[in-house]
C-alpha cells in the first residue's frame, strides 16, 4: 500500500521530470536523431552506394546531417535529420524516383528522341523510387525511442529525480 506522503513525493518528482528546459529536450531528441542518422547512412551505403571517386564532392551517404535544432537553426527542443543542401535533391530523386528522362531544349546539339525533343545526354534512365527515408525512419523507431529514453533517464538522474 502506498502512503499519501509517497504519492506526494512521486507527484513532485513527476512535475520536475516534465519541467524540462529546451536544452534538455533538445538533448533527448538529438539522441534519437543520431540513431536515425546512423541508420540512414548505413541504408544508403547498403542499397544506393556506388564505388566511385568523388574527390571533394561527398557521396549522399556521407552528407547526412543531424542537428539538435529545428529547421531554422533555433533551439526549441526538436532535432532535425536531413541532407546537405547540395545533395538533398539527389535524396529526393532516389526517394521519389523520376518518371521521365530529363530533357533540355536549350541544348544546341542535334540529339533527339522519338518525339523530337532535344536532350542533353543520351542514355539517361529514369530512377525507380525507393521511399528509403520513411522505410528507415519506421524501421528504427524502437531504437530511436530507446536512445531518447536512455538520455531522458540520464537527465533525470542529473536532476536527482527518481521513481518516474
Backbone bond lengths (Angstrom), bond angles and torsions (degrees), N, CA, C in turn:
res aa  C-N    CA-C-N  psi(-1)  N-CA   C-N-CA  omega(-1)  CA-C   N-CA-C  phi
1 X - - - 1.442 - - 1.532 108.47 -
2 X 1.312 117.41 137.81 1.454 123.71 -178.24 1.512 108.80 -97.47
3 X 1.330 115.49 132.00 1.463 118.79 179.75 1.521 110.17 -82.70
4 X 1.320 115.69 165.98 1.461 121.15 -179.46 1.526 110.50 -65.94
5 X 1.322 117.79 -34.27 1.461 121.32 178.80 1.532 109.98 -63.92
6 X 1.341 116.81 -42.85 1.459 120.47 178.39 1.527 111.25 -62.35
7 X 1.333 116.10 -40.87 1.457 119.33 178.72 1.527 110.99 -65.45
8 X 1.312 117.49 -36.31 1.459 121.26 177.75 1.521 111.24 -65.06
9 X 1.343 116.53 -43.62 1.468 120.24 177.15 1.533 110.64 -63.47
10 X 1.322 114.52 -41.24 1.464 118.31 179.74 1.527 110.76 -62.93
11 X 1.336 116.96 -41.55 1.468 121.04 179.57 1.528 110.69 -65.81
12 X 1.338 117.42 -38.51 1.468 120.37 177.69 1.528 110.33 -64.50
13 X 1.329 116.16 -44.28 1.460 119.90 177.95 1.527 111.22 -63.31
14 X 1.319 116.29 -36.67 1.450 120.41 178.73 1.529 110.98 -64.67
15 X 1.328 116.76 -40.69 1.466 120.31 177.00 1.525 111.13 -62.63
16 X 1.327 116.63 -42.88 1.467 120.29 178.48 1.529 110.71 -63.45
17 X 1.327 115.60 -37.35 1.461 119.61 -177.90 1.519 111.68 -67.66
18 X 1.324 117.28 -33.92 1.460 119.57 -177.98 1.519 112.77 -91.78
19 X 1.309 117.74 -7.60 1.462 121.35 176.84 1.524 109.17 -93.85
20 X 1.292 117.58 63.84 1.458 121.14 -178.88 1.525 110.42 -92.83
21 X 1.332 116.84 134.99 1.464 118.50 174.32 1.528 110.57 -68.80
22 X 1.311 116.39 163.08 1.463 121.43 -177.78 1.521 112.01 -58.72
23 X 1.327 116.43 -34.66 1.463 120.34 -179.94 1.530 111.13 -61.11
24 X 1.333 116.11 -42.61 1.461 120.26 178.65 1.528 111.56 -70.84
25 X 1.331 117.10 -37.41 1.460 120.14 176.50 1.521 109.94 -61.73
26 X 1.338 116.18 -40.39 1.462 120.28 178.48 1.527 110.95 -65.05
27 X 1.339 117.60 -36.51 1.468 120.34 176.66 1.520 111.10 -61.06
28 X 1.325 115.89 -40.88 1.462 120.64 -178.27 1.527 110.27 -66.66
29 X 1.322 116.89 -49.48 1.464 119.01 -178.19 1.522 111.55 -69.69
30 X 1.345 117.20 -27.46 1.461 120.39 178.09 1.531 110.87 -67.48
31 X 1.332 116.67 -32.88 1.468 119.67 177.00 1.529 110.15 -62.10
32 X 1.320 117.33 -42.85 1.458 120.77 176.51 1.517 112.44 -68.37
33 X 1.338 116.18 -35.71 1.465 120.38 179.77 1.528 111.13 -66.24
34 X 1.312 117.00 -36.04 1.469 120.19 178.34 1.532 110.80 -64.98
35 X 1.312 116.46 -38.61 1.467 120.56 177.40 1.530 109.88 -65.11
36 X 1.327 116.77 -44.15 1.464 120.34 178.88 1.526 110.91 -62.78
37 X 1.318 117.28 -41.49 1.459 120.96 179.33 1.534 110.64 -61.23
38 X 1.328 116.04 -46.65 1.469 120.62 -179.68 1.530 110.85 -60.15
39 X 1.322 116.96 -44.94 1.462 121.03 -179.89 1.528 111.87 -68.50
40 X 1.333 116.88 -35.90 1.458 120.67 178.41 1.530 110.06 -65.02
41 X 1.332 116.47 -44.91 1.472 120.36 179.35 1.523 110.97 -61.50
42 X 1.333 117.16 -44.60 1.460 119.27 -177.79 1.533 111.27 -67.91
43 X 1.326 117.83 -36.89 1.473 120.22 178.41 1.523 110.74 -64.92
44 X 1.322 116.84 -44.27 1.467 120.08 -179.23 1.521 109.91 -65.08
45 X 1.334 117.10 -41.87 1.468 119.51 178.48 1.522 111.47 -63.31
46 X 1.308 116.78 -37.79 1.464 121.29 -176.92 1.528 112.42 -72.43
47 X 1.331 117.84 -39.80 1.460 120.09 -171.15 1.524 115.52 -111.21
48 X 1.324 118.46 -22.88 1.464 119.83 -173.37 1.526 112.62 -129.68
49 X 1.288 117.49 23.40 1.463 120.48 -176.58 1.514 109.65 -99.59
50 X 1.312 116.55 133.19 1.457 121.34 172.95 1.516 108.01 -118.93
51 X 1.304 116.53 137.50 1.457 119.99 178.56 1.524 108.50 -79.24
52 X 1.295 114.86 107.10 1.441 120.52 178.80 1.520 108.64 -147.31
53 X 1.286 115.99 159.14 1.457 120.03 176.64 1.523 107.58 -80.90
54 X 1.320 115.04 118.99 1.458 118.58 -177.80 1.522 111.90 -101.49
55 X 1.315 117.55 -14.42 1.464 119.20 -178.48 1.508 110.68 62.96
56 X 1.314 117.31 -128.55 1.459 121.89 179.24 1.525 112.31 -82.75
57 X 1.319 117.17 -9.66 1.450 122.38 -178.91 1.530 109.08 -91.33
58 X 1.343 118.86 105.20 1.466 119.95 -176.26 1.521 112.20 -70.04
59 X 1.312 115.26 157.05 1.458 122.17 176.00 1.526 108.59 -71.72
60 X 1.316 116.87 160.46 1.461 122.03 179.60 1.528 111.22 -55.95
61 X 1.328 117.05 -39.29 1.468 120.62 -179.61 1.524 111.64 -65.22
62 X 1.323 117.11 -25.40 1.464 120.81 179.66 1.528 112.35 -90.27
63 X 1.312 117.63 -1.76 1.458 119.74 -176.68 1.529 112.82 -114.16
64 X 1.335 117.58 22.47 1.458 121.22 173.82 1.524 107.50 -78.20
65 X 1.323 116.36 131.32 1.466 122.39 -175.71 1.523 108.96 -120.84
66 X 1.320 116.20 139.84 1.467 121.11 170.55 1.511 108.35 -130.88
67 X 1.341 115.42 137.88 1.465 121.66 -179.36 1.520 109.36 -136.05
68 X 1.335 117.21 144.27 1.471 119.49 176.47 1.524 111.97 -83.59
69 X 1.322 116.78 39.47 1.466 122.48 179.12 1.524 108.54 -135.30
70 X 1.331 115.36 171.62 1.459 117.68 174.88 1.525 109.26 -80.44
71 X 1.302 117.56 -174.31 1.458 121.93 -174.74 1.530 111.76 -64.99
72 X 1.340 117.35 -25.99 1.459 121.54 -179.97 1.520 112.55 -86.52
73 X 1.309 118.27 -6.80 1.458 122.10 179.22 1.513 114.72 93.29
74 X 1.323 118.75 3.69 1.464 119.83 178.76 1.528 110.02 -97.11
75 X 1.324 114.92 148.72 1.470 120.97 -177.65 1.525 108.49 -84.94
76 X 1.329 115.30 112.91 1.463 120.56 177.46 1.528 111.62 -132.16
77 X 1.335 116.42 14.98 1.459 120.34 178.67 1.510 113.68 96.60
78 X 1.318 118.10 -3.83 1.458 120.82 178.44 1.521 109.84 -104.58
79 X 1.307 115.44 164.14 1.465 121.87 175.06 1.517 107.77 -130.96
80 X 1.318 116.29 151.66 1.451 120.58 -178.95 1.518 110.53 -122.32
81 X 1.317 114.90 146.89 1.455 122.75 173.73 1.515 106.02 -128.60
82 X 1.314 116.00 130.84 1.455 119.67 -179.09 1.516 110.62 -163.80
83 X 1.304 115.56 -156.37 1.454 121.69 -177.28 1.517 109.83 -121.37
84 X 1.315 114.72 156.30 1.449 120.81 173.78 1.533 107.78 -55.24
85 X 1.330 118.48 138.45 1.468 119.78 -177.96 1.525 114.07 -55.73
86 X 1.318 117.29 -27.99 1.462 120.06 179.46 1.528 111.99 -75.92
87 X 1.325 118.08 -15.27 1.467 122.12 -177.77 1.528 113.38 -116.19
88 X 1.309 118.15 -6.88 1.465 120.62 -174.86 1.517 112.19 -61.67
89 X 1.333 117.42 -33.76 1.463 119.18 -179.52 1.530 111.14 -65.70
90 X 1.333 117.39 -31.25 1.468 120.52 177.96 1.526 109.60 -68.21
91 X 1.330 116.05 -41.05 1.465 119.98 177.36 1.524 110.26 -61.73
92 X 1.329 116.87 -38.46 1.461 119.76 178.29 1.524 111.08 -65.88
93 X 1.336 117.81 -41.68 1.466 120.28 177.68 1.528 110.83 -61.04
94 X 1.330 116.71 -42.87 1.465 119.92 -179.42 1.525 110.35 -68.03
95 X 1.327 116.79 -42.14 1.452 120.51 -177.88 1.529 112.43 -69.88
96 X 1.336 116.97 -48.17 1.464 120.60 -176.04 1.519 113.22 -89.70
97 X 1.327 116.23 -27.14 1.457 120.23 -174.87 1.519 109.95 84.11
98 X 1.303 115.26 169.79 1.459 120.41 174.30 1.512 106.89 -123.09
99 X 1.290 116.05 135.46 1.454 119.65 -175.68 1.520 111.71 -81.91
100 X 1.302 116.27 -40.55 1.458 120.67 -175.95 1.518 110.51 -126.64
101 X 1.296 115.23 163.07 1.449 121.23 170.79 1.520 106.88 -66.51
102 X 1.318 117.52 140.72 1.455 121.41 -179.16 1.527 108.52 -79.55
103 X 1.326 116.57 125.47 1.462 121.95 179.91 1.518 109.67 -105.20
104 X 1.318 116.02 151.52 1.457 121.70 179.52 1.520 107.35 -133.98
105 X 1.330 117.24 108.52 1.459 121.27 -176.92 1.526 112.48 -77.33
106 X 1.337 117.17 -11.26 1.461 118.75 -177.68 1.534 112.13 -84.66
107 X 1.299 118.12 -6.02 1.450 121.57 -179.70 1.525 109.04 -73.38
108 X 1.314 116.15 133.47 1.463 119.78 -176.70 1.521 112.36 -90.75
109 X 1.317 117.95 -5.39 1.457 120.00 177.16 1.523 110.29 -66.66
110 X 1.287 117.56 159.14 1.461 120.52 -175.77 1.516 112.01 -99.56
111 X 1.316 116.88 44.55 1.457 120.62 175.08 1.518 107.71 -94.40
112 X 1.311 116.36 129.46 1.455 121.68 -178.50 1.520 109.03 -134.89
113 X 1.321 114.79 150.24 1.453 118.40 171.08 1.528 108.99 -91.46
114 X 1.324 117.36 -172.11 1.467 120.71 -176.71 1.528 112.22 -64.68
115 X 1.333 116.63 -27.75 1.464 120.25 -179.21 1.526 111.90 -85.37
116 X 1.323 117.51 -3.65 1.455 120.61 179.33 1.510 114.47 91.44
117 X 1.343 118.56 5.78 1.465 122.01 179.20 1.519 110.25 -77.70
118 X 1.324 116.00 139.65 1.452 120.42 173.91 1.516 109.07 -76.82
119 X 1.319 117.77 145.34 1.452 119.32 175.05 1.512 110.19 -139.03
120 X 1.351 114.66 156.18 1.454 120.64 -172.47 1.517 112.04 -76.38
121 X 1.303 118.43 -48.77 1.466 121.75 -176.65 1.511 109.17 -133.26
122 X 1.285 116.90 127.60 1.453 120.05 177.96 1.509 111.29 -74.58
123 X 1.307 116.95 152.18 1.452 121.60 176.80 1.504 114.50 84.31
124 X 1.310 119.67 1.93 1.457 121.57 178.16 1.521 108.48 -69.99
125 X 1.323 117.52 135.35 1.457 121.06 -175.15 1.520 110.79 -110.56
126 X 1.305 115.65 153.08 1.456 120.98 172.45 1.531 108.12 -73.14
127 X 1.329 116.85 148.44 1.463 122.89 -178.09 1.515 108.70 -102.39
128 X 1.323 116.42 128.36 1.461 120.43 173.52 1.514 108.55 -74.59
129 X 1.317 116.35 133.64 1.461 120.81 -176.70 1.518 112.91 -69.79
130 X 1.323 115.56 140.63 1.457 123.54 173.81 1.521 105.32 -128.41
131 X 1.295 117.63 102.68 1.462 121.84 -175.96 1.525 109.81 -70.69
132 X 1.338 115.89 60.53 1.456 121.35 -171.08 1.518 112.98 -68.79
133 X 1.303 118.89 -28.96 1.462 120.54 -177.37 1.530 109.67 -64.90
134 X 1.319 116.99 -48.57 1.465 119.94 177.85 1.521 111.84 -68.54
135 X 1.337 117.24 -37.41 1.463 120.29 178.43 1.523 111.01 -59.74
136 X 1.328 116.43 -48.37 1.463 120.64 -178.27 1.521 110.21 -66.18
137 X 1.318 117.60 -44.85 1.468 121.38 -179.02 1.524 110.39 -59.86
138 X 1.325 117.66 -46.19 1.464 120.74 -179.07 1.523 111.93 -69.41
139 X 1.333 117.27 -34.33 1.460 120.24 -178.58 1.519 112.71 -70.98
140 X 1.320 117.61 -29.70 1.469 118.87 -175.20 1.531 113.14 -109.20
141 X 1.327 118.30 17.33 1.466 120.58 179.69 1.527 112.23 -58.06
142 X 1.338 117.26 -46.11 1.471 119.43 -179.08 1.522 111.15 -62.55
143 X 1.324 116.38 -41.19 1.462 120.82 178.74 1.534 110.70 -64.76
144 X 1.324 116.77 -38.66 1.464 120.73 177.62 1.527 110.98 -65.13
145 X 1.333 116.75 -44.34 1.462 120.63 179.91 1.527 111.40 -63.94
146 X 1.333 116.47 -37.77 1.468 119.05 177.93 1.521 111.02 -65.33
147 X 1.332 117.71 -41.83 1.464 121.23 178.66 1.528 110.78 -65.03
148 X 1.338 116.52 -41.28 1.461 120.07 178.32 1.522 111.16 -65.78
149 X 1.331 117.17 -39.84 1.462 120.34 178.78 1.520 110.99 -66.32
150 X 1.324 117.44 -39.23 1.464 120.37 178.76 1.534 109.89 -63.29
151 X 1.322 117.28 -42.13 1.467 120.41 178.46 1.530 110.47 -66.87
152 X 1.312 116.91 -38.44 1.465 121.82 177.59 1.535 111.13 -61.99
153 X 1.326 115.88 -43.41 1.464 119.64 178.57 1.529 111.05 -65.01
154 X 1.353 117.74 -35.74 1.469 120.78 175.66 1.520 111.07 -62.17
155 X 1.323 116.01 -43.70 1.466 120.35 -179.65 1.519 110.27 -64.50
156 X 1.333 116.84 -42.20 1.469 120.13 178.28 1.523 110.95 -62.78
157 X 1.333 116.94 -39.85 1.456 120.70 179.10 1.531 110.00 -65.35
158 X 1.341 117.65 -39.19 1.462 121.72 176.88 1.528 111.75 -62.14
159 X 1.335 116.47 -34.35 1.473 121.25 179.60 1.530 112.13 -82.58
160 X 1.322 116.88 -9.60 1.450 120.31 -179.10 1.519 113.00 80.94
161 X 1.306 117.20 21.71 1.460 122.64 179.91 1.518 108.29 -95.26
162 X 1.331 116.39 131.76 1.464 119.59 178.12 1.519 109.26 -137.06
163 X 1.312 115.97 164.57 1.448 120.94 175.85 1.521 114.08 78.34
164 X 1.326 116.93 20.23 1.470 119.42 179.59 1.497 108.77 -110.71
